[in-house]
Amino acid sequence: MAVSQLQKAFLTTEKGERIDCMFNPSKFAYSMSNRWDSEPVPGAGAPSLRFAGAQSGKFSLSLVFDTTPTGASVTTHTNKLLALMKIDTSLQDYDPQRNSGRPPWVTFNWGTALHTFKAIVSSLDVTFTYFSSEGLPLRANVEASFEQFEADTTWARQNPT
C-alpha cells in the first residue's frame, strides 16, 4: 500500500506566483451569504422577503511561519503576504490616468480537493512571537481574511474532509 505524501497548502496569485504555507492551517472555514430586502406592512405580521442578490464569499486563515532552524528573518515570508495588499501596477487593468490600480487576487489551495474562489486579501494581522538574540523575528502568526473578488460560477462549495 502506497503512503500518501502530506500536501502543503499554498496561495496562488493572479500572476501565477505561488506562496507556500510553512505549516498547514489547523482549520479552514468560509462563509457565503445572500441579501434579502423587505418592506414593513403596518398592521400585518412578518413582511415578505425579496431576494436582493448574493454577497461576496469570505474565508479566513490562521498561518504560522517559523524560520528558527535557518536563523533567517521570518519577514521573508510575511512580506509576501503584505505585498498582496499593495497596488500592483503590472496588472492588465491598471490605468494611472483613471487611478484604477488594485492589489492582485489569490486563490487558496490545499492538496487536490480544496481550491477557493478568486479572493482579495481584506486584512492581515501579523504577530511576531519569537526572536533571535539580536532581535531578528524568527516566528510569526498571521491571521488573514479574504473576500471574493468576482462572481465565480465554476467554484463549487467543497467539503475538505
Backbone as CSV, one residue per row, in Angstrom:
resi,resn,N_x,N_y,N_z,CA_x,CA_y,CA_z,C_x,C_y,C_z
1,MET,0.850,-1.176,0.000,0.000,0.000,0.000,0.894,1.237,0.000
2,ALA,0.640,2.161,-0.898,1.434,3.388,-1.005,1.017,4.375,0.078
3,VAL,2.014,5.035,0.636,1.754,6.050,1.643,1.636,7.389,0.937
4,SER,0.529,8.094,1.157,0.366,9.386,0.502,1.211,10.429,1.223
5,GLN,1.723,11.354,0.443,2.587,12.387,0.974,1.743,13.558,1.450
6,LEU,2.174,14.198,2.528,1.481,15.353,3.072,1.422,16.463,2.040
7,GLN,0.234,16.958,1.764,0.043,18.049,0.814,0.154,19.378,1.551
8,LYS,0.986,20.278,1.046,1.151,21.593,1.655,0.152,22.571,1.054
9,ALA,-0.413,23.412,1.913,-1.324,24.461,1.471,-0.507,25.603,0.869
10,PHE,-1.132,26.333,-0.075,-0.448,27.466,-0.691,-1.465,28.432,-1.287
11,LEU,-1.011,29.644,-1.506,-1.790,30.650,-2.211,-1.219,30.764,-3.616
12,THR,-2.082,30.951,-4.602,-1.654,31.244,-5.962,-2.133,32.647,-6.290
13,THR,-1.219,33.486,-6.770,-1.586,34.864,-7.085,-2.146,34.955,-8.503
14,GLU,-2.729,36.083,-8.778,-3.297,36.360,-10.097,-2.263,36.186,-11.206
15,LYS,-0.999,36.454,-10.917,0.061,36.347,-11.912,0.718,34.964,-11.917
16,GLY,0.133,34.005,-11.183,0.624,32.638,-11.189,1.734,32.350,-10.191
17,GLU,2.054,33.305,-9.330,3.079,33.068,-8.320,2.493,32.211,-7.199
18,ARG,3.345,31.416,-6.592,2.912,30.515,-5.522,3.546,30.967,-4.207
19,ILE,2.707,31.089,-3.177,3.183,31.427,-1.839,2.850,30.243,-0.948
20,ASP,3.884,29.507,-0.563,3.689,28.300,0.246,3.431,28.641,1.706
21,CYS,2.559,27.882,2.323,2.351,27.958,3.764,3.395,27.049,4.400
22,MET,4.132,27.539,5.384,5.143,26.698,6.024,4.504,25.543,6.771
23,PHE,3.356,25.822,7.400,2.588,24.809,8.126,1.153,24.885,7.630
24,ASN,0.528,23.732,7.463,-0.869,23.734,7.046,-1.740,24.302,8.158
25,PRO,-2.779,25.044,7.795,-3.688,25.555,8.825,-4.384,24.403,9.546
26,SER,-4.764,24.649,10.786,-5.454,23.601,11.537,-6.935,23.534,11.174
27,LYS,-7.436,24.579,10.532,-8.838,24.569,10.093,-9.012,25.526,8.928
28,PHE,-10.070,25.313,8.177,-10.434,26.196,7.071,-11.942,26.388,7.126
29,ALA,-12.373,27.630,7.137,-13.808,27.930,7.154,-14.091,29.032,6.151
30,TYR,-15.219,28.928,5.507,-15.638,30.000,4.604,-17.085,30.319,4.889
31,SER,-17.519,31.483,4.430,-18.921,31.854,4.600,-19.444,32.430,3.296
32,MET,-20.683,32.133,3.031,-21.406,32.664,1.878,-22.724,33.202,2.423
33,SER,-23.211,34.293,1.845,-24.488,34.817,2.323,-25.233,35.506,1.185
34,ASN,-26.529,35.630,1.373,-27.404,36.342,0.456,-27.995,37.548,1.170
35,ARG,-28.398,38.530,0.381,-29.049,39.713,0.934,-30.537,39.639,0.573
36,TRP,-31.373,39.923,1.558,-32.818,39.918,1.371,-33.373,41.260,1.816
37,ASP,-34.278,41.836,1.051,-34.921,43.104,1.395,-36.379,42.849,1.747
38,SER,-36.909,43.726,2.565,-38.332,43.649,2.899,-38.838,45.052,3.192
39,GLU,-40.119,45.199,3.052,-40.758,46.453,3.422,-41.822,46.125,4.453
40,PRO,-41.752,46.784,5.620,-42.765,46.503,6.646,-44.163,46.918,6.177
41,VAL,-45.132,46.116,6.550,-46.523,46.400,6.216,-47.246,46.699,7.532
42,PRO,-47.649,47.966,7.740,-48.317,48.313,9.003,-49.556,47.439,9.235
43,GLY,-49.659,46.946,10.424,-50.812,46.137,10.804,-50.735,44.693,10.339
44,ALA,-49.641,44.291,9.704,-49.505,42.920,9.223,-48.409,42.211,10.019
45,GLY,-48.335,40.935,9.849,-47.291,40.144,10.508,-45.959,40.360,9.814
46,ALA,-45.217,39.321,9.712,-43.903,39.397,9.085,-44.026,39.801,7.619
47,PRO,-43.121,40.633,7.147,-43.183,41.053,5.743,-42.666,39.958,4.815
48,SER,-43.015,40.062,3.561,-42.473,39.159,2.545,-41.052,39.610,2.218
49,LEU,-40.213,38.634,1.985,-38.830,38.946,1.648,-38.624,38.878,0.143
50,ARG,-37.722,39.723,-0.346,-37.391,39.781,-1.766,-35.883,39.588,-1.900
51,PHE,-35.485,38.615,-2.705,-34.066,38.337,-2.901,-33.399,39.557,-3.526
52,ALA,-32.302,40.016,-2.912,-31.625,41.227,-3.379,-30.193,40.940,-3.832
53,GLY,-29.849,39.686,-4.021,-28.538,39.349,-4.557,-27.636,38.654,-3.560
54,ALA,-26.612,38.062,-4.101,-25.638,37.362,-3.268,-24.590,38.339,-2.760
55,GLN,-24.006,38.022,-1.640,-22.890,38.781,-1.083,-21.602,38.055,-1.471
56,SER,-20.499,38.731,-1.320,-19.197,38.108,-1.594,-18.920,37.015,-0.573
57,GLY,-18.356,35.916,-1.029,-17.913,34.877,-0.120,-16.689,35.351,0.653
58,LYS,-16.469,34.760,1.811,-15.339,35.143,2.655,-14.720,33.890,3.256
59,PHE,-13.409,33.967,3.500,-12.748,32.913,4.266,-11.587,33.525,5.027
60,SER,-11.155,32.809,6.048,-10.026,33.295,6.845,-9.091,32.136,7.151
61,LEU,-7.833,32.490,7.391,-6.803,31.502,7.674,-5.938,31.965,8.829
62,SER,-5.530,31.037,9.656,-4.516,31.281,10.683,-3.268,30.544,10.227
63,LEU,-2.220,31.293,9.931,-0.993,30.710,9.404,0.169,30.923,10.364
64,VAL,1.087,29.980,10.382,2.291,30.080,11.211,3.500,29.976,10.291
65,PHE,4.443,30.890,10.476,5.710,30.872,9.742,6.823,30.817,10.773
66,ASP,7.785,29.916,10.575,8.859,29.742,11.548,10.173,29.469,10.814
67,THR,11.125,30.367,10.977,12.429,30.207,10.343,13.524,29.937,11.382
68,THR,13.140,29.492,12.567,14.101,29.227,13.637,15.223,28.281,13.185
69,PRO,14.925,27.194,12.472,16.007,26.286,12.083,17.081,26.938,11.199
70,THR,16.688,27.906,10.374,17.661,28.528,9.466,18.263,29.806,10.042
71,GLY,17.579,30.439,10.974,18.051,31.706,11.532,17.776,32.902,10.640
72,ALA,17.115,32.678,9.496,16.760,33.780,8.593,15.535,34.502,9.129
73,SER,15.365,35.738,8.735,14.214,36.515,9.190,12.919,35.945,8.613
74,VAL,11.915,35.817,9.445,10.614,35.317,9.008,9.891,36.343,8.130
75,THR,10.381,37.588,8.124,9.742,38.628,7.303,9.844,38.316,5.810
76,THR,10.759,37.439,5.419,10.827,36.994,4.025,9.480,36.403,3.614
77,HIS,8.834,35.707,4.526,7.536,35.075,4.247,6.378,36.043,4.474
78,THR,6.397,36.765,5.571,5.276,37.666,5.876,5.200,38.819,4.878
79,ASN,6.340,39.253,4.353,6.330,40.342,3.365,5.643,39.936,2.068
80,LYS,5.682,38.651,1.730,4.973,38.175,0.534,3.462,38.360,0.707
81,LEU,2.977,38.106,1.922,1.548,38.298,2.187,1.196,39.782,2.210
82,LEU,2.035,40.588,2.834,1.784,42.031,2.872,1.765,42.637,1.471
83,ALA,2.574,42.116,0.575,2.607,42.610,-0.803,1.272,42.382,-1.516
84,LEU,0.505,41.393,-1.067,-0.801,41.117,-1.680,-1.833,42.190,-1.360
85,MET,-1.490,43.132,-0.496,-2.405,44.219,-0.156,-2.007,45.528,-0.839
86,LYS,-0.935,45.499,-1.615,-0.445,46.699,-2.302,-0.932,46.728,-3.745
87,ILE,-1.096,47.927,-4.276,-1.486,48.081,-5.674,-0.392,47.512,-6.559
88,ASP,-0.794,46.684,-7.506,0.138,46.064,-8.439,-0.028,46.752,-9.799
89,THR,0.929,47.607,-10.145,0.837,48.375,-11.391,1.091,47.519,-12.629
90,SER,1.514,46.271,-12.456,1.756,45.408,-13.612,0.511,44.635,-14.036
91,LEU,-0.588,44.771,-13.292,-1.814,44.061,-13.672,-2.414,44.683,-14.926
92,GLN,-3.072,43.859,-15.714,-3.590,44.259,-17.021,-4.550,45.450,-16.948
93,ASP,-5.381,45.539,-15.926,-6.385,46.610,-15.869,-5.902,47.865,-15.141
94,TYR,-4.599,47.991,-14.888,-4.060,49.193,-14.236,-4.066,50.351,-15.220
95,ASP,-4.577,51.493,-14.779,-4.600,52.698,-15.598,-4.321,53.897,-14.691
96,PRO,-3.108,54.466,-14.766,-2.767,55.572,-13.864,-3.616,56.830,-14.108
97,GLN,-4.101,57.037,-15.344,-4.948,58.208,-15.615,-6.296,58.125,-14.898
98,ARG,-6.809,56.920,-14.747,-8.110,56.750,-14.084,-7.958,56.335,-12.629
99,ASN,-6.716,56.254,-12.154,-6.448,55.843,-10.777,-7.147,54.517,-10.465
100,SER,-6.952,53.538,-11.369,-7.690,52.272,-11.264,-6.833,51.114,-10.771
101,GLY,-5.766,51.409,-10.040,-4.932,50.335,-9.525,-5.625,49.523,-8.453
102,ARG,-5.177,48.297,-8.281,-5.727,47.410,-7.251,-4.687,46.354,-6.902
103,PRO,-4.829,45.745,-5.740,-3.990,44.590,-5.398,-4.440,43.366,-6.196
104,PRO,-3.593,42.352,-6.287,-3.958,41.145,-7.029,-4.914,40.262,-6.235
105,TRP,-5.658,39.421,-6.949,-6.469,38.410,-6.279,-5.619,37.152,-6.106
106,VAL,-6.078,36.266,-5.227,-5.393,35.000,-4.953,-6.430,33.888,-4.853
107,THR,-5.947,32.667,-4.904,-6.771,31.511,-4.535,-5.990,30.741,-3.472
108,PHE,-6.717,30.118,-2.563,-6.104,29.259,-1.557,-6.284,27.831,-2.033
109,ASN,-5.209,27.048,-1.972,-5.203,25.675,-2.474,-4.600,24.758,-1.424
110,TRP,-5.201,23.599,-1.302,-4.676,22.623,-0.350,-4.922,21.245,-0.923
111,GLY,-3.867,20.600,-1.361,-3.982,19.279,-1.959,-4.765,19.331,-3.255
112,THR,-5.420,18.242,-3.564,-6.192,18.172,-4.807,-7.669,18.472,-4.585
113,ALA,-8.087,18.588,-3.330,-9.515,18.714,-3.047,-9.981,20.134,-2.747
114,LEU,-9.103,21.006,-2.292,-9.564,22.317,-1.832,-8.922,23.434,-2.632
115,HIS,-9.762,24.157,-3.374,-9.346,25.317,-4.147,-10.454,26.351,-4.011
116,THR,-10.109,27.547,-3.572,-11.146,28.545,-3.339,-11.442,29.368,-4.584
117,PHE,-12.469,30.188,-4.454,-12.781,31.207,-5.451,-11.683,32.269,-5.433
118,LYS,-11.643,33.104,-6.478,-10.694,34.215,-6.518,-11.057,35.192,-5.396
119,ALA,-10.055,35.580,-4.608,-10.323,36.445,-3.458,-9.206,37.463,-3.284
120,ILE,-9.550,38.583,-2.686,-8.548,39.585,-2.331,-8.270,39.467,-0.834
121,VAL,-7.092,39.870,-0.430,-6.757,39.883,0.989,-7.413,41.133,1.572
122,SER,-8.395,40.953,2.444,-9.077,42.116,3.021,-8.413,42.599,4.298
123,SER,-7.739,41.692,5.023,-6.993,42.138,6.207,-5.937,41.112,6.591
124,LEU,-4.878,41.613,7.189,-3.788,40.775,7.707,-3.413,41.279,9.084
125,ASP,-3.274,40.378,10.022,-2.744,40.688,11.346,-1.512,39.815,11.527
126,VAL,-0.344,40.446,11.584,0.923,39.730,11.721,1.453,39.958,13.131
127,THR,1.729,38.877,13.839,2.287,38.951,15.191,3.574,38.160,15.226
128,PHE,4.684,38.841,15.510,5.965,38.156,15.668,6.028,37.611,17.085
129,THR,6.319,36.314,17.220,6.224,35.657,18.527,7.539,35.099,19.050
130,TYR,8.583,35.101,18.227,9.871,34.571,18.680,10.971,35.312,17.944
131,PHE,12.035,35.651,18.671,13.109,36.469,18.114,14.466,35.846,18.428
132,SER,15.449,36.145,17.561,16.824,35.723,17.833,17.391,36.610,18.939
133,SER,18.577,36.279,19.430,19.196,37.096,20.478,19.516,38.501,19.974
134,GLU,19.599,38.675,18.649,19.834,40.001,18.065,18.539,40.748,17.769
135,GLY,17.398,40.142,18.066,16.106,40.782,17.832,15.506,40.512,16.464
136,LEU,16.071,39.594,15.707,15.553,39.241,14.393,14.302,38.383,14.565
137,PRO,13.180,38.756,13.940,11.961,37.931,14.085,12.124,36.592,13.367
138,LEU,11.862,35.508,14.102,12.025,34.157,13.559,10.709,33.388,13.451
139,ARG,9.682,33.830,14.140,8.389,33.142,14.102,7.282,34.183,14.052
140,ALA,6.246,33.888,13.258,5.122,34.822,13.135,3.823,34.047,13.007
141,ASN,2.795,34.580,13.635,1.424,34.106,13.444,0.725,35.139,12.581
142,VAL,0.006,34.663,11.571,-0.696,35.558,10.653,-2.166,35.178,10.624
143,GLU,-3.015,36.150,10.913,-4.463,35.999,10.757,-4.830,36.729,9.478
144,ALA,-5.281,36.002,8.476,-5.581,36.582,7.170,-7.055,36.404,6.842
145,SER,-7.674,37.476,6.353,-9.072,37.422,5.917,-9.131,37.717,4.425
146,PHE,-9.996,36.984,3.745,-10.110,37.087,2.296,-11.575,37.313,1.923
147,GLU,-11.786,38.047,0.817,-13.143,38.292,0.329,-13.185,38.026,-1.167
148,GLN,-14.268,37.412,-1.615,-14.430,37.021,-3.014,-14.267,38.219,-3.929
149,PHE,-13.479,38.053,-4.981,-13.152,39.131,-5.908,-14.220,39.326,-6.970
150,GLU,-14.753,38.252,-7.502,-15.748,38.344,-8.567,-16.648,37.113,-8.520
151,ALA,-17.770,37.208,-9.197,-18.678,36.061,-9.266,-17.958,34.897,-9.934
152,ASP,-18.162,33.722,-9.409,-17.484,32.542,-9.926,-18.473,31.391,-9.961
153,THR,-18.966,31.096,-11.147,-19.956,30.017,-11.279,-19.299,28.648,-11.335
154,THR,-17.968,28.600,-11.493,-17.294,27.302,-11.570,-16.896,26.790,-10.200
155,TRP,-16.856,27.672,-9.183,-16.444,27.246,-7.851,-17.584,26.529,-7.183
156,ALA,-17.323,25.320,-6.735,-18.333,24.544,-6.020,-17.958,24.525,-4.547
157,ARG,-18.938,24.730,-3.691,-18.672,24.651,-2.262,-18.169,23.253,-1.960
158,GLN,-17.077,23.206,-1.226,-16.381,21.945,-1.044,-16.325,21.560,0.428
159,ASN,-16.288,20.271,0.655,-16.078,19.751,1.976,-14.662,19.178,2.004
160,PRO,-13.688,19.909,2.631,-12.304,19.466,2.555,-11.992,18.205,3.348
161,THR,-12.954,17.661,4.073,-12.666,16.431,4.809,-12.807,15.314,3.835
